[in-house]
């Protein structure tokens, strides 16, 4: 049995990024296995992906672009026996020692079902990706409020609270909404909640999964484990992805109840 099976979902992702993510994940004394699930990026891309990471990981064509949760569920289906599953973005680099620290913590705390590390940008600055359960107002302000509105003291205070800046990022804490760029999950807990909800094509599937796991076990942030995340924020540049986000917002609040503010 492996300690961790890592799952990376790709859709035309930068292949050099995927290779870097794979190398960083495999740089550990733990027993690990890596699956790269490609969501129908095309034959040429799949060939190139297999060339670069095929000796380090098993590349699995999913057969269609069914979304982030769909791709991860394909990975779950093919995952060998493992104590933990790691859902890892292709634009993440795992720092040395991070996996060992997270697994050691979860081994020592059987009531914890999911953990997340401190997330840094390429320049070493903090990405404050821990969040409380969202409201409609929180999501609207983060996505659409112009800078002049966001800088208003009450708005900034609300956004900071949503991103748990009032709690801070220097000490371990429970988190209601763990970022999907890196989610280390106890496999038995994941099997209990049923994997990802494929009604979410992209966005908020991590909020939904954290919320379901949180009903069964604790969901924790650990600052002494770190990763680097080259954040793309695609919905801010693409009208199509903005529509995908709107659909995910609709799915999320229909499922969990419409909390407006």
C-alpha positions as CSV (number, residue, x, y, z in Angstrom):
1,X,0.0,0.0,0.0
2,X,1.3,3.5,-0.9
3,X,1.3,6.3,1.6
4,X,0.0,8.8,-1.0
5,X,-1.4,8.6,-4.5
6,X,-1.1,12.0,-6.1
7,X,-3.6,13.0,-8.9
8,X,-2.9,15.8,-11.3
9,X,-5.6,16.8,-13.8
10,X,-4.5,18.4,-17.1
11,X,-6.3,20.2,-19.9
12,X,-3.7,21.8,-22.2
13,X,-1.7,22.6,-19.2
14,X,1.9,23.8,-19.7
15,X,3.7,20.4,-20.0
16,X,6.9,21.8,-18.3
17,X,4.8,22.9,-15.3
18,X,3.3,19.4,-15.1
19,X,6.8,17.9,-15.2
20,X,8.0,20.2,-12.4
21,X,4.9,19.4,-10.3
22,X,5.6,15.6,-10.8
23,X,9.2,15.9,-9.9
24,X,8.4,17.9,-6.7
25,X,5.7,15.4,-5.7
26,X,8.0,12.4,-6.1
27,X,10.9,14.1,-4.2
28,X,10.0,12.3,-0.9
29,X,11.0,9.2,1.0
30,X,7.3,8.3,1.4
31,X,5.8,5.6,-0.7
32,X,4.0,7.6,-3.4
33,X,2.3,7.0,-6.8
34,X,1.4,9.7,-9.3
35,X,-1.4,9.6,-11.8
36,X,-1.8,12.3,-14.4
37,X,-5.3,12.4,-15.8
38,X,-5.6,14.3,-19.1
39,X,-9.0,15.7,-20.0
40,X,-8.8,15.3,-23.8
41,X,-6.2,17.8,-24.6
42,X,-5.6,16.2,-28.0
43,X,-3.3,13.4,-29.4
44,X,-0.2,15.6,-29.8
45,X,-0.5,17.0,-26.3
46,X,-1.0,13.6,-24.8
47,X,2.1,12.2,-26.6
48,X,4.2,15.1,-25.4
49,X,2.8,14.8,-21.8
50,X,3.6,11.0,-21.8
51,X,7.2,11.7,-23.1
52,X,7.9,14.1,-20.3
53,X,6.2,12.5,-17.3
54,X,5.5,9.0,-18.4
55,X,8.6,7.6,-16.7
56,X,7.6,9.3,-13.5
57,X,3.8,8.8,-13.5
58,X,1.0,6.9,-15.1
59,X,-0.8,9.1,-17.7
60,X,-4.5,8.3,-18.0
61,X,-6.6,9.8,-20.9
62,X,-10.0,10.5,-19.4
63,X,-11.7,10.5,-22.8
64,X,-13.4,13.9,-22.5
65,X,-13.1,17.3,-20.9
66,X,-15.6,16.7,-18.1
67,X,-14.1,19.3,-15.8
68,X,-11.8,19.3,-12.8
69,X,-13.9,17.2,-10.5
70,X,-14.6,14.7,-13.2
71,X,-10.8,14.3,-14.0
72,X,-10.0,13.8,-10.3
73,X,-12.8,11.2,-10.0
74,X,-11.1,9.3,-12.9
75,X,-7.9,9.5,-10.9
76,X,-9.6,8.2,-7.8
77,X,-11.0,5.3,-9.8
78,X,-7.5,4.2,-11.0
79,X,-5.7,5.0,-7.7
80,X,-3.9,2.0,-6.2
81,X,-4.4,1.2,-2.5
82,X,-3.2,4.3,-0.6
83,X,-3.7,5.8,2.8
84,X,-4.0,9.3,1.4
85,X,-4.9,10.9,-1.8
86,X,-3.4,14.2,-2.9
87,X,-5.3,16.4,-5.5
88,X,-2.5,18.6,-7.0
89,X,-2.7,21.4,-9.6
90,X,-0.3,21.1,-12.5
91,X,1.1,24.6,-11.7
92,X,2.2,23.7,-8.1
93,X,5.7,22.9,-6.8
94,X,5.7,20.9,-3.6
95,X,8.6,22.0,-1.3
96,X,10.9,19.4,0.1
97,X,9.6,17.9,3.4
98,X,6.1,19.2,2.9
99,X,4.5,15.8,2.2
100,X,6.3,14.2,5.2
101,X,5.1,17.0,7.5
102,X,1.5,16.7,6.4
103,X,1.4,12.9,6.5
104,X,3.0,12.9,10.0
105,X,0.4,15.3,11.2
106,X,-2.5,13.3,9.8
107,X,-1.0,10.1,11.2
108,X,-0.9,11.7,14.6
109,X,-4.4,13.2,14.3
110,X,-6.8,10.5,13.1
111,X,-9.7,13.0,13.5
112,X,-8.3,15.1,10.6
113,X,-9.7,14.2,7.2
114,X,-8.0,16.9,5.0
115,X,-5.0,19.2,5.3
116,X,-3.6,22.1,3.2
117,X,-0.2,23.8,3.4
118,X,0.9,27.4,3.2
119,X,0.7,28.5,-0.4
120,X,3.3,30.9,-1.8
121,X,3.6,32.8,-5.1
122,X,6.7,32.4,-7.2
123,X,8.1,35.6,-5.6
124,X,7.7,34.0,-2.1
125,X,4.7,36.1,-1.1
126,X,1.7,34.5,0.7
127,X,-1.4,33.5,-1.3
128,X,-4.2,33.8,1.3
129,X,-6.3,30.9,0.0
130,X,-7.9,29.7,3.2
131,X,-11.5,30.7,3.2
132,X,-14.7,30.6,5.2
133,X,-17.8,29.2,3.6
134,X,-18.7,31.7,0.9
135,X,-21.8,33.9,0.7
136,X,-23.1,35.4,-2.6
137,X,-21.8,38.9,-1.5
138,X,-18.3,37.5,-0.7
139,X,-18.0,36.0,-4.2
140,X,-19.5,39.1,-5.9
141,X,-17.1,41.4,-4.1
142,X,-14.0,39.3,-4.9
143,X,-14.8,38.9,-8.6
144,X,-16.5,42.2,-9.6
145,X,-15.9,44.9,-7.1
146,X,-13.5,47.6,-8.6
147,X,-10.4,48.6,-6.6
148,X,-12.0,51.8,-5.3
149,X,-14.8,49.7,-3.7
150,X,-12.5,47.0,-2.5
151,X,-10.4,49.6,-0.7
152,X,-13.3,50.8,1.4
153,X,-12.6,49.9,5.0
154,X,-15.8,47.8,5.6
155,X,-15.4,46.0,2.2
156,X,-11.7,45.3,2.8
157,X,-12.6,44.0,6.3
158,X,-15.2,41.7,4.9
159,X,-12.9,40.4,2.2
160,X,-10.1,39.9,4.8
161,X,-12.4,37.9,7.0
162,X,-13.5,35.7,4.1
163,X,-9.8,35.0,3.4
164,X,-9.3,34.3,7.1
165,X,-6.8,37.2,7.5
166,X,-8.3,37.8,11.0
167,X,-7.1,34.3,12.0
168,X,-3.8,34.7,10.1
169,X,-1.5,32.2,8.3
170,X,1.2,31.6,11.0
171,X,-0.5,29.0,13.1
172,X,-2.4,25.8,12.4
173,X,-6.2,26.3,12.2
174,X,-9.4,24.7,11.0
175,X,-10.5,25.9,7.5
176,X,-14.1,25.7,6.1
177,X,-13.0,26.0,2.5
178,X,-9.6,24.6,1.5
179,X,-8.1,25.5,-1.8
180,X,-8.3,23.0,-4.6
181,X,-4.7,23.5,-5.8
182,X,-3.5,21.2,-3.0
183,X,-5.8,18.9,-1.0
184,X,-4.4,16.0,0.9
185,X,-7.3,13.8,2.0
186,X,-7.6,10.7,4.1
187,X,-8.8,8.0,1.7
188,X,-11.4,6.4,4.0
189,X,-13.0,9.8,4.6
190,X,-13.0,10.6,0.9
191,X,-14.7,7.3,0.1
192,X,-17.3,8.1,2.8
193,X,-18.3,11.4,1.2
194,X,-18.1,10.1,-2.4
195,X,-15.4,12.0,-4.2
196,X,-16.0,15.2,-6.2
197,X,-19.4,16.5,-7.3
198,X,-19.2,16.5,-11.1
199,X,-22.0,19.1,-11.3
200,X,-19.2,21.6,-10.8
201,X,-17.2,21.8,-14.0
202,X,-14.6,24.1,-12.5
203,X,-14.6,26.5,-9.4
204,X,-16.2,25.8,-6.0
205,X,-15.8,22.1,-6.3
206,X,-13.1,22.5,-3.6
207,X,-15.5,24.4,-1.4
208,X,-18.1,21.7,-1.8
209,X,-15.7,18.9,-1.1
210,X,-14.2,20.6,2.0
211,X,-17.7,21.2,3.3
212,X,-18.7,17.6,2.9
213,X,-15.5,16.3,4.5
214,X,-15.8,18.8,7.3
215,X,-19.0,17.1,8.3
216,X,-17.1,13.9,8.8
217,X,-13.6,15.0,10.1
218,X,-11.5,18.1,10.7
219,X,-10.1,20.1,7.8
220,X,-6.8,21.8,8.7
221,X,-4.2,24.3,7.5
222,X,-0.6,23.7,8.5
223,X,1.8,26.6,7.9
224,X,5.1,24.6,8.5
225,X,4.4,22.8,5.2
226,X,4.7,24.9,2.0
227,X,4.1,24.8,-1.7
228,X,4.6,27.3,-4.6
229,X,1.5,28.0,-6.8
230,X,1.8,29.8,-10.1
231,X,-1.8,31.2,-9.9
232,X,-3.5,31.8,-13.3
233,X,-6.9,33.3,-12.2
234,X,-8.4,32.3,-15.6
235,X,-11.9,33.5,-14.9
236,X,-10.6,37.1,-14.7
237,X,-9.3,36.9,-18.3
238,X,-11.8,34.6,-20.1
239,X,-15.5,35.3,-20.6
240,X,-16.2,31.6,-21.1
241,X,-14.5,30.8,-17.8
242,X,-16.5,33.6,-16.1
243,X,-19.7,31.9,-17.3
244,X,-18.4,28.6,-15.9
245,X,-17.9,30.3,-12.6
246,X,-21.4,31.7,-12.6
247,X,-22.7,28.1,-13.2
248,X,-20.6,26.8,-10.3
249,X,-22.0,29.6,-8.0
250,X,-25.5,28.5,-9.0
251,X,-24.8,24.9,-8.4
252,X,-23.1,25.6,-5.0
253,X,-25.9,27.7,-3.5
254,X,-28.6,25.5,-4.8
255,X,-26.9,22.7,-3.0
256,X,-26.0,24.4,0.2
257,X,-28.6,27.1,0.4
258,X,-28.6,30.7,-0.8
259,X,-26.7,32.8,1.8
260,X,-26.6,36.3,0.5
261,X,-24.4,38.1,2.9
